[in-house]
């Protein structure tokens, strides 16, 4: 009895230290990730004099003019429209093509299936920046520079590997009995895909859609090279142009502009956070 009583506190103590270490690392990572975002948002409510005097201080007083100025700039709303068109088109294309490819790779058996899936997996190892120059030359020959399609099509291509990697295990985990039952009820393969598979795959579809949208919204290198016309610039490129314009010395205005450019992607990600977790859990289990 004495031995057992002495062992229990040690186990609890070890569990406590492990939990504290885990939470400590999580808080440190969260601080490093969220810290710059909070700094940019608060910096937009400060004046340049406040930032120069106390770079890490809080707004005192709070200045709303920086955000008001950014919201009244025509270039901001033009960039918002361009980013929205490109991000939504890329998201729809990645999700639609990805779920179709994942459906074939998960529910059909054919020669070379695993090799084709491996080809998509290897696409995760190819950095998009490594293919920027040849891609730019190719799009130039196709006449797709200064064109939304010049950004949308490559983003769809670069987004397909991660989309298929997430969706295929999820679709594979759906029981085959459901497919047999739907076929017995008179549904075709396409009917099973549309009426049964897609509704059950909602968490995974939301996951890949959010990842595609955020990735497209934050994309910088490709729009910078392809969309050379200022009227077609997306928000990340517009922010970069703002730092080189007459607002170069206006740090507070740039921080406000940057904060507003991040807001749609952050809200979209926060809105679908639970669906993302569910989709990733289903992919891991599959």
Backbone as CSV, one residue per row, in Angstrom:
resi,resn,N_x,N_y,N_z,CA_x,CA_y,CA_z,C_x,C_y,C_z
1,UNK,0.828,-1.205,0.000,0.000,0.000,0.000,0.862,1.254,0.000
2,UNK,1.931,1.225,0.779,2.791,2.412,0.881,3.447,2.740,-0.457
3,UNK,3.844,1.691,-1.172,4.497,1.899,-2.472,3.526,2.504,-3.470
4,UNK,2.305,1.988,-3.485,1.312,2.475,-4.430,0.958,3.938,-4.194
5,UNK,0.845,4.308,-2.898,0.504,5.686,-2.566,1.622,6.631,-2.973
6,UNK,2.857,6.194,-2.859,3.970,7.066,-3.202,4.158,7.200,-4.702
7,UNK,3.689,6.227,-5.450,3.862,6.271,-6.903,2.876,7.222,-7.549
8,UNK,1.629,7.252,-7.036,0.582,8.048,-7.670,0.930,9.530,-7.767
9,UNK,1.409,10.179,-6.700,1.766,11.586,-6.832,2.841,11.836,-7.870
10,UNK,3.775,10.907,-8.030,4.819,11.085,-9.049,4.224,11.094,-10.450
11,UNK,3.278,10.196,-10.681,2.656,10.156,-12.009,1.884,11.438,-12.282
12,UNK,1.159,11.910,-11.258,0.400,13.144,-11.442,1.332,14.330,-11.649
13,UNK,2.433,14.344,-10.915,3.398,15.433,-11.057,4.009,15.436,-12.458
14,UNK,4.359,14.233,-12.944,4.909,14.161,-14.299,3.920,14.600,-15.345
15,UNK,2.661,14.209,-15.175,1.610,14.630,-16.117,1.425,16.136,-16.080
16,UNK,1.514,16.723,-14.880,1.340,18.158,-14.731,2.443,18.925,-15.455
17,UNK,3.693,18.469,-15.270,4.799,19.151,-15.942,4.707,19.015,-17.462
18,UNK,4.265,17.860,-17.927,4.096,17.679,-19.372,3.025,18.608,-19.918
19,UNK,1.931,18.731,-19.184,0.854,19.626,-19.611,1.319,21.074,-19.625
20,UNK,2.039,21.473,-18.576,2.543,22.843,-18.520,3.492,23.132,-19.682
21,UNK,4.358,22.178,-19.996,5.288,22.357,-21.110,4.539,22.473,-22.430
22,UNK,3.514,21.615,-22.603,2.727,21.656,-23.830,2.035,22.995,-23.995
23,UNK,1.372,23.445,-22.922,0.677,24.734,-22.987,1.654,25.888,-23.152
24,UNK,2.818,25.769,-22.550,3.810,26.823,-22.701,4.296,26.961,-24.131
25,UNK,4.582,25.820,-24.767,5.007,25.853,-26.169,3.883,26.382,-27.061
26,UNK,2.643,25.948,-26.781,1.501,26.417,-27.576,1.321,27.926,-27.446
27,UNK,1.443,28.440,-26.232,1.308,29.885,-26.027,2.440,30.646,-26.708
28,UNK,3.654,30.090,-26.680,4.784,30.749,-27.336,4.575,30.823,-28.839
29,UNK,4.119,29.710,-29.432,3.862,29.698,-30.883,2.734,30.657,-31.225
30,UNK,1.677,30.666,-30.397,0.562,31.583,-30.640,1.004,33.033,-30.535
31,UNK,1.876,33.317,-29.560,2.361,34.680,-29.411,3.183,35.143,-30.600
32,UNK,4.046,34.257,-31.096,4.871,34.604,-32.262,4.002,34.807,-33.501
33,UNK,2.931,34.023,-33.616,2.066,34.105,-34.791,1.117,35.295,-34.720
34,UNK,0.526,35.522,-33.551,-0.496,36.558,-33.424,0.102,37.920,-33.112
35,UNK,1.287,37.929,-32.509,1.910,39.191,-32.114,2.023,40.215,-33.236
36,UNK,2.593,39.861,-34.396,2.700,40.847,-35.481,1.351,41.349,-35.974
37,UNK,0.336,40.474,-35.968,-0.992,40.891,-36.413,-1.572,41.932,-35.468
38,UNK,-1.467,41.669,-34.153,-1.968,42.621,-33.160,-1.202,43.940,-33.245
39,UNK,0.112,43.839,-33.454,0.926,45.054,-33.567,0.484,45.904,-34.761
40,UNK,0.216,45.258,-35.889,-0.212,46.004,-37.079,-1.576,46.651,-36.860
41,UNK,-2.503,45.906,-36.239,-3.845,46.453,-36.015,-3.790,47.648,-35.066
42,UNK,-3.074,47.494,-33.950,-2.972,48.597,-32.992,-2.178,49.759,-33.573
43,UNK,-1.160,49.442,-34.389,-0.372,50.507,-34.995,-1.193,51.393,-35.909
44,UNK,-2.252,50.831,-36.503,-3.118,51.638,-37.348,-3.918,52.664,-36.582
45,UNK,-4.023,52.487,-35.267,-4.753,53.436,-34.426,-3.819,54.441,-33.760
46,UNK,-2.556,54.456,-34.161,-1.587,55.373,-33.570,-1.110,56.373,-34.614
47,UNK,-0.453,57.399,-34.156,0.162,58.367,-35.060,1.624,58.012,-35.270
48,UNK,2.236,58.604,-36.272,3.645,58.330,-36.524,4.513,58.783,-35.352
49,UNK,4.111,59.861,-34.706,4.882,60.339,-33.554,4.822,59.320,-32.414
50,UNK,3.660,58.737,-32.189,3.542,57.715,-31.143,4.398,56.495,-31.468
51,UNK,4.380,56.072,-32.718,5.155,54.900,-33.115,6.653,55.156,-32.969
52,UNK,7.103,56.353,-33.354,8.523,56.677,-33.243,8.959,56.795,-31.785
53,UNK,8.074,57.330,-30.934,8.433,57.511,-29.528,8.389,56.196,-28.762
54,UNK,7.337,55.416,-28.985,7.165,54.135,-28.285,6.702,53.083,-29.305
55,UNK,7.628,52.412,-29.977,7.244,51.450,-31.031,6.325,50.344,-30.545
56,UNK,6.453,49.914,-29.303,5.638,48.807,-28.799,4.539,49.282,-27.856
57,UNK,4.232,50.559,-27.862,3.227,51.093,-26.952,1.812,50.933,-27.490
58,UNK,0.849,51.277,-26.654,-0.556,51.247,-27.020,-0.990,52.615,-27.544
59,UNK,-2.045,52.664,-28.347,-2.534,53.960,-28.848,-2.947,54.878,-27.699
60,UNK,-2.450,56.120,-27.706,-2.814,57.085,-26.672,-2.598,58.502,-27.221
61,UNK,-3.629,59.121,-27.755,-5.018,58.644,-27.871,-5.205,57.753,-29.104
62,UNK,-6.393,57.166,-29.196,-6.726,56.337,-30.339,-7.059,57.230,-31.525
63,UNK,-6.432,56.923,-32.667,-6.631,57.723,-33.878,-7.311,56.852,-34.941
64,UNK,-8.501,57.248,-35.340,-9.289,56.482,-36.300,-9.071,56.955,-37.737
65,UNK,-8.366,58.038,-37.901,-8.226,58.636,-39.217,-7.466,57.741,-40.194
66,UNK,-6.494,56.974,-39.685,-5.699,56.118,-40.577,-6.579,55.092,-41.293
67,UNK,-7.468,54.442,-40.549,-8.362,53.465,-41.165,-9.382,54.151,-42.074
68,UNK,-9.839,55.321,-41.662,-10.769,56.057,-42.517,-10.133,56.456,-43.837
69,UNK,-8.862,56.878,-43.768,-8.149,57.255,-44.997,-7.953,56.056,-45.913
70,UNK,-7.596,54.908,-45.317,-7.398,53.696,-46.124,-8.692,53.253,-46.789
71,UNK,-9.801,53.375,-46.058,-11.095,52.938,-46.612,-11.612,53.864,-47.698
72,UNK,-11.142,55.086,-47.733,-11.601,56.028,-48.755,-10.681,56.067,-49.972
73,UNK,-9.603,55.316,-49.919,-8.696,55.288,-51.071,-9.257,54.388,-52.160
74,UNK,-9.275,54.873,-53.379,-9.813,54.103,-54.503,-8.976,52.859,-54.780
75,UNK,-7.670,52.959,-54.585,-6.800,51.806,-54.847,-7.119,50.646,-53.904
76,UNK,-7.554,50.959,-52.679,-7.875,49.886,-51.727,-9.049,49.067,-52.223
77,UNK,-10.142,49.718,-52.604,-11.336,48.985,-53.034,-11.121,48.308,-54.382
78,UNK,-10.288,48.895,-55.228,-9.954,48.230,-56.487,-9.176,46.943,-56.217
79,UNK,-8.236,47.014,-55.266,-7.458,45.822,-54.909,-8.339,44.781,-54.228
80,UNK,-9.299,45.220,-53.402,-10.224,44.283,-52.765,-11.026,43.527,-53.820
81,UNK,-11.527,44.250,-54.823,-12.279,43.589,-55.899,-11.437,42.596,-56.666
82,UNK,-10.199,42.992,-56.992,-9.317,42.077,-57.726,-8.997,40.827,-56.899
83,UNK,-8.679,41.019,-55.627,-8.365,39.873,-54.767,-9.570,38.960,-54.603
84,UNK,-10.754,39.543,-54.491,-11.962,38.732,-54.319,-12.232,37.885,-55.545
85,UNK,-12.129,38.492,-56.727,-12.370,37.743,-57.968,-11.388,36.589,-58.107
86,UNK,-10.119,36.876,-57.898,-9.087,35.854,-58.068,-9.210,34.770,-56.999
87,UNK,-9.414,35.165,-55.741,-9.473,34.188,-54.651,-10.693,33.276,-54.786
88,UNK,-11.856,33.852,-55.079,-13.059,33.030,-55.209,-12.961,32.101,-56.422
89,UNK,-12.450,32.602,-57.536,-12.314,31.761,-58.732,-11.322,30.629,-58.491
90,UNK,-10.205,30.944,-57.848,-9.216,29.905,-57.541,-9.783,28.880,-56.574
91,UNK,-10.536,29.343,-55.588,-11.114,28.427,-54.604,-12.109,27.477,-55.249
92,UNK,-12.982,28.015,-56.080,-13.970,27.169,-56.764,-13.271,26.158,-57.670
93,UNK,-12.264,26.622,-58.414,-11.555,25.729,-59.319,-10.799,24.640,-58.582
94,UNK,-10.085,25.003,-57.523,-9.322,24.012,-56.754,-10.253,22.994,-56.113
95,UNK,-11.340,23.466,-55.505,-12.255,22.567,-54.810,-12.965,21.634,-55.783
96,UNK,-13.460,22.175,-56.886,-14.201,21.359,-57.852,-13.304,20.315,-58.507
97,UNK,-12.168,20.736,-59.016,-11.268,19.784,-59.669,-10.657,18.817,-58.670
98,UNK,-10.353,19.304,-57.466,-9.747,18.445,-56.457,-10.673,17.343,-55.994
99,UNK,-11.952,17.662,-55.762,-12.881,16.630,-55.293,-13.174,15.623,-56.403
100,UNK,-13.196,16.070,-57.648,-13.396,15.128,-58.761,-12.210,14.166,-58.873
101,UNK,-10.997,14.707,-58.793,-9.810,13.857,-58.881,-9.730,12.921,-57.680
102,UNK,-10.036,13.444,-56.483,-9.991,12.607,-55.290,-11.052,11.508,-55.338
103,UNK,-12.199,11.792,-55.922,-13.254,10.793,-56.053,-12.791,9.627,-56.924
104,UNK,-12.164,9.938,-58.030,-11.669,8.881,-58.919,-10.550,8.092,-58.247
105,UNK,-9.644,8.789,-57.569,-8.509,8.111,-56.942,-8.903,7.311,-55.707
106,UNK,-10.067,7.586,-55.138,-10.479,6.891,-53.917,-11.530,5.814,-54.151
107,UNK,-12.380,5.967,-55.162,-13.501,5.052,-55.332,-13.381,4.157,-56.565
108,UNK,-12.372,4.368,-57.393,-12.169,3.550,-58.583,-10.821,2.830,-58.480
109,UNK,-10.771,1.645,-59.010,-9.520,0.891,-59.070,-9.092,0.766,-60.529
110,UNK,-7.897,1.219,-60.829,-7.378,1.132,-62.188,-5.862,1.087,-62.114
111,UNK,-5.273,0.634,-63.179,-3.823,0.483,-63.215,-3.152,1.858,-63.184
112,UNK,-2.171,1.996,-62.337,-1.446,3.254,-62.208,-2.091,4.254,-61.263
113,UNK,-3.109,3.806,-60.507,-3.792,4.735,-59.616,-2.860,5.280,-58.536
114,UNK,-2.118,4.396,-57.884,-1.232,4.833,-56.821,-0.081,5.686,-57.353
115,UNK,0.375,5.359,-58.563,1.421,6.183,-59.163,0.928,7.589,-59.453
116,UNK,-0.327,7.704,-59.906,-0.901,9.017,-60.167,-1.067,9.804,-58.869
117,UNK,-1.495,9.097,-57.813,-1.641,9.768,-56.520,-0.275,10.223,-55.993
118,UNK,0.740,9.396,-56.171,2.088,9.769,-55.758,2.576,11.002,-56.515
119,UNK,2.186,11.111,-57.772,2.551,12.282,-58.578,1.985,13.562,-57.953
120,UNK,0.743,13.487,-57.492,0.144,14.657,-56.838,0.829,14.943,-55.500
121,UNK,1.173,13.879,-54.768,1.856,14.077,-53.488,3.208,14.747,-53.700
122,UNK,3.919,14.351,-54.737,5.211,14.965,-55.024,5.061,16.446,-55.362
123,UNK,3.869,16.834,-55.815,3.624,18.245,-56.095,3.736,19.120,-54.862
124,UNK,3.563,18.516,-53.677,3.722,19.271,-52.440,5.167,19.677,-52.213
125,UNK,6.098,18.931,-52.800,7.516,19.210,-52.605,8.055,20.250,-53.570
126,UNK,7.232,20.650,-54.542,7.681,21.607,-55.555,7.277,23.016,-55.131
127,UNK,8.215,23.879,-54.785,7.864,25.244,-54.377,7.392,26.069,-55.568
128,UNK,6.330,26.807,-55.369,5.779,27.593,-56.474,6.770,28.642,-56.971
129,UNK,7.557,29.193,-56.050,8.506,30.237,-56.460,9.573,29.705,-57.407
130,UNK,9.849,28.400,-57.347,10.882,27.834,-58.229,10.444,27.837,-59.686
131,UNK,9.134,27.825,-59.919,8.630,27.802,-61.295,8.091,29.129,-61.763
132,UNK,8.375,30.214,-61.022,7.815,31.520,-61.370,8.318,31.997,-62.726
133,UNK,9.630,31.903,-62.965,10.192,32.432,-64.216,9.691,31.683,-65.442
134,UNK,9.811,30.339,-65.513,9.269,29.658,-66.693,7.758,29.824,-66.819
135,UNK,7.055,29.903,-65.690,5.617,30.118,-65.735,5.287,31.488,-66.316
136,UNK,6.070,32.487,-65.942,5.861,33.830,-66.477,6.075,33.854,-67.993
137,UNK,7.125,33.171,-68.463,7.388,33.120,-69.904,6.275,32.387,-70.644
138,UNK,5.783,31.285,-70.054,4.703,30.527,-70.677,3.416,31.345,-70.757
139,UNK,3.074,32.002,-69.660,1.856,32.818,-69.651,1.977,33.998,-70.618
140,UNK,3.201,34.525,-70.765,3.398,35.608,-71.727,3.138,35.148,-73.161
141,UNK,3.594,33.931,-73.495,3.344,33.406,-74.841,1.871,33.100,-75.071
142,UNK,1.166,32.747,-73.993,-0.268,32.461,-74.107,-1.118,33.726,-74.054
143,UNK,-0.491,34.861,-73.833,-1.228,36.117,-73.766,-2.049,36.274,-72.501
144,UNK,-1.584,35.694,-71.409,-2.335,35.740,-70.162,-1.731,36.690,-69.133
145,UNK,-0.743,37.492,-69.522,-0.252,38.514,-68.606,-1.259,39.656,-68.548
146,UNK,-1.311,40.327,-67.412,-2.325,41.360,-67.176,-3.726,40.801,-67.390
147,UNK,-3.915,39.582,-66.929,-5.195,38.892,-67.067,-5.433,38.080,-65.803
148,UNK,-6.669,38.105,-65.316,-6.986,37.324,-64.114,-6.643,35.849,-64.281
149,UNK,-6.887,35.300,-65.475,-6.625,33.877,-65.702,-5.148,33.524,-65.543
150,UNK,-4.274,34.490,-65.796,-2.851,34.252,-65.630,-2.462,33.973,-64.187
151,UNK,-3.290,34.396,-63.243,-3.058,34.116,-61.826,-3.933,32.961,-61.346
152,UNK,-5.176,32.923,-61.820,-6.125,31.917,-61.341,-5.693,30.506,-61.733
153,UNK,-5.345,30.300,-62.997,-4.992,28.955,-63.458,-3.763,28.384,-62.745
154,UNK,-2.659,29.137,-62.607,-1.529,28.584,-61.846,-1.867,28.329,-60.379
155,UNK,-2.664,29.177,-59.774,-3.029,28.953,-58.369,-3.861,27.681,-58.220
156,UNK,-4.709,27.408,-59.190,-5.467,26.152,-59.157,-4.509,24.965,-59.270
157,UNK,-3.561,25.062,-60.189,-2.606,23.962,-60.381,-1.765,23.727,-59.132
158,UNK,-1.290,24.800,-58.503,-0.464,24.657,-57.311,-1.287,24.235,-56.096
159,UNK,-2.592,24.488,-56.109,-3.431,24.124,-54.979,-3.982,22.718,-55.048
160,UNK,-3.924,22.069,-56.197,-4.492,20.730,-56.340,-3.792,19.663,-55.489
161,UNK,-2.463,19.637,-55.379,-1.830,18.562,-54.590,-2.329,18.479,-53.156
162,UNK,-2.322,19.575,-52.415,-2.759,19.537,-51.020,-4.248,19.230,-50.933
163,UNK,-5.015,19.694,-51.922,-6.456,19.418,-51.931,-6.724,17.931,-52.092
164,UNK,-6.047,17.289,-53.011,-6.243,15.861,-53.243,-5.726,15.041,-52.067
165,UNK,-4.608,15.460,-51.492,-4.051,14.729,-50.345,-5.022,14.760,-49.160
166,UNK,-5.743,15.848,-48.976,-6.703,15.946,-47.872,-7.994,15.203,-48.195
167,UNK,-8.476,15.328,-49.435,-9.789,14.784,-49.784,-9.779,13.277,-50.006
168,UNK,-8.702,12.739,-50.558,-8.724,11.318,-50.897,-8.926,10.408,-49.683
169,UNK,-8.176,10.563,-48.592,-8.442,9.711,-47.425,-9.846,9.887,-46.867
170,UNK,-10.352,11.111,-46.924,-11.694,11.369,-46.410,-12.731,10.627,-47.240
171,UNK,-12.599,10.677,-48.549,-13.565,9.989,-49.419,-13.395,8.474,-49.334
172,UNK,-12.175,8.015,-49.132,-11.942,6.579,-49.009,-12.597,6.023,-47.753
173,UNK,-12.652,6.829,-46.688,-13.208,6.360,-45.413,-14.725,6.217,-45.443
174,UNK,-15.396,6.765,-46.443,-16.849,6.628,-46.536,-17.173,5.185,-46.908
175,UNK,-18.013,4.502,-46.129,-18.261,3.067,-46.362,-18.776,2.766,-47.762
176,UNK,-18.287,1.657,-48.315,-18.751,1.232,-49.625,-20.198,0.779,-49.618
177,UNK,-20.725,0.414,-48.427,-22.121,-0.007,-48.336,-23.069,1.113,-48.743
178,UNK,-22.687,2.349,-48.452,-23.534,3.473,-48.867,-23.609,3.577,-50.380
179,UNK,-22.485,3.329,-51.039,-22.477,3.361,-52.502,-23.310,2.222,-53.073
180,UNK,-23.177,1.023,-52.485,-23.982,-0.113,-52.950,-25.472,0.143,-52.757
181,UNK,-25.829,0.706,-51.617,-27.236,0.982,-51.350,-27.798,2.007,-52.329
182,UNK,-27.006,3.036,-52.631,-27.487,4.055,-53.577,-27.618,3.485,-54.982
183,UNK,-26.718,2.582,-55.372,-26.820,1.954,-56.690,-28.046,1.049,-56.771
184,UNK,-28.343,0.361,-55.658,-29.540,-0.489,-55.631,-30.804,0.363,-55.746
185,UNK,-30.781,1.540,-55.160,-31.938,2.436,-55.230,-32.078,3.115,-56.582
186,UNK,-31.158,2.842,-57.491,-31.278,3.384,-58.847,-30.394,4.576,-59.141
187,UNK,-29.565,4.968,-58.184,-28.677,6.106,-58.424,-27.478,5.673,-59.255
188,UNK,-26.996,6.577,-60.068,-25.804,6.309,-60.858,-24.564,6.683,-60.043
189,UNK,-23.393,6.426,-60.625,-22.154,6.829,-59.962,-22.142,8.339,-59.717
190,UNK,-22.597,9.081,-60.730,-22.638,10.542,-60.587,-23.661,10.947,-59.531
191,UNK,-24.795,10.229,-59.478,-25.804,10.522,-58.475,-25.292,10.264,-57.070
192,UNK,-24.555,9.167,-56.888,-23.949,8.873,-55.591,-22.951,9.958,-55.223
193,UNK,-22.170,10.385,-56.179,-21.178,11.430,-55.930,-21.854,12.734,-55.513
194,UNK,-22.932,13.101,-56.203,-23.571,14.396,-55.985,-24.467,14.400,-54.745
195,UNK,-25.218,13.316,-54.531,-26.233,13.303,-53.479,-25.745,12.729,-52.151
196,UNK,-24.739,11.882,-52.201,-24.287,11.219,-50.976,-22.871,11.667,-50.587
197,UNK,-21.944,11.562,-51.519,-20.535,11.787,-51.194,-20.254,13.249,-50.840
198,UNK,-20.773,14.160,-51.643,-20.490,15.570,-51.384,-21.066,16.057,-50.050
199,UNK,-22.328,15.748,-49.714,-22.828,16.180,-48.391,-22.037,15.609,-47.229
200,UNK,-21.621,14.340,-47.333,-20.849,13.737,-46.255,-19.427,14.296,-46.172
201,UNK,-18.962,14.863,-47.260,-17.588,15.388,-47.311,-17.522,16.877,-47.026
202,UNK,-18.593,17.451,-46.493,-18.627,18.894,-46.262,-17.462,19.396,-45.417
203,UNK,-17.102,18.754,-44.290,-15.962,19.274,-43.508,-14.666,19.320,-44.301
204,UNK,-14.398,18.275,-45.073,-13.167,18.255,-45.868,-13.217,19.295,-46.979
205,UNK,-14.379,19.475,-47.594,-14.511,20.466,-48.665,-14.313,21.876,-48.126
206,UNK,-14.873,22.146,-46.956,-14.674,23.464,-46.348,-13.200,23.673,-46.015
207,UNK,-12.534,22.627,-45.563,-11.112,22.723,-45.221,-10.280,23.135,-46.426
208,UNK,-10.430,22.414,-47.522,-9.626,22.724,-48.709,-10.027,24.067,-49.311
209,UNK,-11.323,24.417,-49.190,-11.762,25.709,-49.721,-11.138,26.861,-48.940
210,UNK,-11.098,26.741,-47.618,-10.495,27.802,-46.801,-9.000,27.910,-47.073
211,UNK,-8.321,26.776,-47.147,-6.886,26.799,-47.432,-6.608,27.422,-48.795
212,UNK,-7.427,27.095,-49.786,-7.237,27.659,-51.125,-7.520,29.157,-51.128
213,UNK,-8.584,29.571,-50.430,-8.944,30.995,-50.406,-7.867,31.823,-49.715
214,UNK,-7.437,31.373,-48.537,-6.421,32.124,-47.795,-5.107,32.162,-48.561
215,UNK,-4.733,31.027,-49.158,-3.504,30.998,-49.931,-3.545,31.929,-51.124
216,UNK,-4.689,31.967,-51.812,-4.832,32.854,-52.955,-4.875,34.315,-52.522
217,UNK,-5.581,34.587,-51.442,-5.698,35.971,-50.962,-4.335,36.540,-50.557
218,UNK,-3.492,35.706,-49.967,-2.185,36.166,-49.493,-1.084,36.026,-50.534
219,UNK,-1.414,35.506,-51.704,-0.395,35.313,-52.732,0.196,36.657,-53.163
220,UNK,1.501,36.673,-53.309,2.175,37.936,-53.645,3.016,37.851,-54.921
221,UNK,3.878,36.835,-55.016,4.841,36.793,-56.122,4.158,36.677,-57.477
222,UNK,3.189,35.760,-57.588,2.537,35.540,-58.879,1.745,36.755,-59.352
223,UNK,0.868,37.347,-58.520,0.176,38.569,-58.982,1.132,39.716,-59.290
224,UNK,2.238,39.800,-58.552,3.193,40.881,-58.799,3.795,40.778,-60.194
225,UNK,4.102,39.543,-60.636,4.715,39.358,-61.954,3.700,39.393,-63.087
226,UNK,2.537,38.802,-62.862,1.568,38.650,-63.947,0.710,39.896,-64.122
227,UNK,0.271,40.484,-63.043,-0.640,41.638,-63.098,0.169,42.923,-62.963
228,UNK,0.771,43.350,-64.043,1.629,44.525,-64.019,0.838,45.824,-64.099
229,UNK,-0.391,45.749,-64.581,-1.259,46.925,-64.628,-1.723,47.247,-63.207
230,UNK,-1.552,48.501,-62.790,-1.896,48.897,-61.422,-3.365,48.692,-61.115
231,UNK,-4.231,48.779,-62.114,-5.678,48.616,-61.883,-6.046,47.168,-61.591
232,UNK,-5.135,46.223,-61.830,-5.395,44.804,-61.589,-4.696,44.278,-60.337
233,UNK,-4.006,45.122,-59.618,-3.238,44.667,-58.465,-4.152,44.114,-57.371
234,UNK,-3.680,43.042,-56.740,-4.369,42.478,-55.585,-3.904,43.201,-54.312
235,UNK,-4.523,42.877,-53.181,-4.213,43.590,-51.938,-2.745,43.469,-51.506
236,UNK,-2.148,42.252,-51.513,-0.731,42.195,-51.114,0.170,43.067,-51.983
237,UNK,-0.104,43.112,-53.279,0.703,43.949,-54.169,0.403,45.424,-53.919
238,UNK,-0.869,45.746,-53.656,-1.238,47.135,-53.373,-0.575,47.627,-52.096
239,UNK,-0.454,46.752,-51.104,0.242,47.136,-49.869,1.699,47.443,-50.162
240,UNK,2.319,46.607,-50.986,3.722,46.830,-51.342,3.883,48.140,-52.112
241,UNK,2.923,48.438,-52.996,3.000,49.686,-53.752,2.801,50.882,-52.823
242,UNK,1.957,50.707,-51.794,1.727,51.808,-50.865,2.998,52.183,-50.114
243,UNK,3.837,51.196,-49.836,5.084,51.478,-49.114,6.101,52.203,-49.987
244,UNK,5.856,52.236,-51.305,6.801,52.907,-52.198,6.213,54.201,-52.757
245,UNK,5.009,54.563,-52.347,4.361,55.758,-52.862,4.586,56.929,-51.918
246,UNK,3.699,57.929,-52.039,3.829,59.101,-51.182,3.545,58.796,-49.722
247,UNK,3.040,57.555,-49.444,2.745,57.186,-48.067,3.916,56.450,-47.407
248,UNK,5.099,56.523,-48.036,6.240,55.759,-47.530,6.574,56.131,-46.085
249,UNK,6.530,57.426,-45.779,6.889,57.875,-44.443,5.730,57.798,-43.452
250,UNK,4.540,57.478,-43.948,3.361,57.408,-43.081,3.201,55.967,-42.598
251,UNK,3.970,55.588,-41.585,3.967,54.211,-41.084,2.596,53.811,-40.563
252,UNK,1.927,54.682,-39.853,0.623,54.364,-39.278,-0.404,54.063,-40.369
253,UNK,-0.386,54.851,-41.455,-1.327,54.616,-42.544,-1.043,53.278,-43.225
254,UNK,0.236,52.931,-43.370,0.595,51.651,-43.983,0.139,50.493,-43.106
255,UNK,0.295,50.614,-41.783,-0.164,49.562,-40.870,-1.679,49.406,-40.936
256,UNK,-2.395,50.515,-41.051,-3.853,50.442,-41.178,-4.243,49.758,-42.489
257,UNK,-3.573,50.112,-43.573,-3.840,49.504,-44.874,-3.551,48.007,-44.827
258,UNK,-2.436,47.649,-44.190,-2.063,46.235,-44.081,-3.076,45.462,-43.245
259,UNK,-3.531,46.048,-42.138,-4.515,45.381,-41.278,-5.811,45.127,-42.017
260,UNK,-6.275,46.094,-42.773,-7.514,45.926,-43.527,-7.360,44.869,-44.616
261,UNK,-6.175,44.755,-45.180,-5.961,43.750,-46.220,-5.973,42.334,-45.652
262,UNK,-5.594,42.180,-44.362,-5.600,40.861,-43.739,-6.979,40.460,-43.234
263,UNK,-7.851,41.430,-43.002,-9.111,41.170,-42.311,-10.004,40.139,-42.999
264,UNK,-10.245,40.216,-44.328,-11.136,39.221,-44.946,-10.652,37.789,-44.789
265,UNK,-9.361,37.550,-44.984,-8.830,36.188,-44.844,-8.932,35.707,-43.400
266,UNK,-8.672,36.590,-42.441,-8.769,36.201,-41.029,-10.206,35.852,-40.660
267,UNK,-11.160,36.675,-41.095,-12.563,36.402,-40.783,-13.025,35.107,-41.438
268,UNK,-12.617,34.889,-42.674,-13.004,33.675,-43.381,-12.440,32.444,-42.679
269,UNK,-11.203,32.546,-42.226,-10.566,31.425,-41.537,-11.228,31.167,-40.186
270,UNK,-11.515,32.217,-39.429,-12.149,32.059,-38.118,-13.557,31.500,-38.242
271,UNK,-14.280,31.898,-39.282,-15.652,31.437,-39.476,-15.697,29.933,-39.725
272,UNK,-14.703,29.408,-40.433,-14.718,27.991,-40.805,-13.728,27.172,-39.992
273,UNK,-13.308,27.672,-38.832,-12.269,26.990,-38.045,-12.690,25.581,-37.643
274,UNK,-13.919,25.421,-37.153,-14.369,24.101,-36.700,-14.451,23.116,-37.862
275,UNK,-14.904,23.600,-39.005,-14.980,22.725,-40.176,-13.594,22.292,-40.612
276,UNK,-12.611,23.191,-40.480,-11.242,22.854,-40.866,-10.701,21.747,-39.979
277,UNK,-10.921,21.869,-38.666,-10.434,20.846,-37.735,-11.081,19.502,-38.043
278,UNK,-12.394,19.506,-38.295,-13.079,18.257,-38.618,-12.586,17.643,-39.909
279,UNK,-12.322,18.467,-40.907,-11.827,17.941,-42.177,-10.440,17.353,-42.064
280,UNK,-9.563,18.012,-41.305,-8.209,17.482,-41.128,-8.215,16.203,-40.296
281,UNK,-9.096,16.123,-39.287,-9.197,14.904,-38.487,-9.661,13.729,-39.344
282,UNK,-10.629,14.003,-40.228,-11.105,12.942,-41.117,-10.033,12.500,-42.080
283,UNK,-9.209,13.432,-42.552,-8.129,13.072,-43.477,-7.080,12.222,-42.772
284,UNK,-6.776,12.552,-41.513,-5.761,11.799,-40.776,-6.273,10.388,-40.477
285,UNK,-7.554,10.283,-40.071,-8.118,8.973,-39.782,-8.164,8.095,-41.025
286,UNK,-8.467,8.748,-42.188,-8.519,7.961,-43.400,-7.168,7.442,-43.804
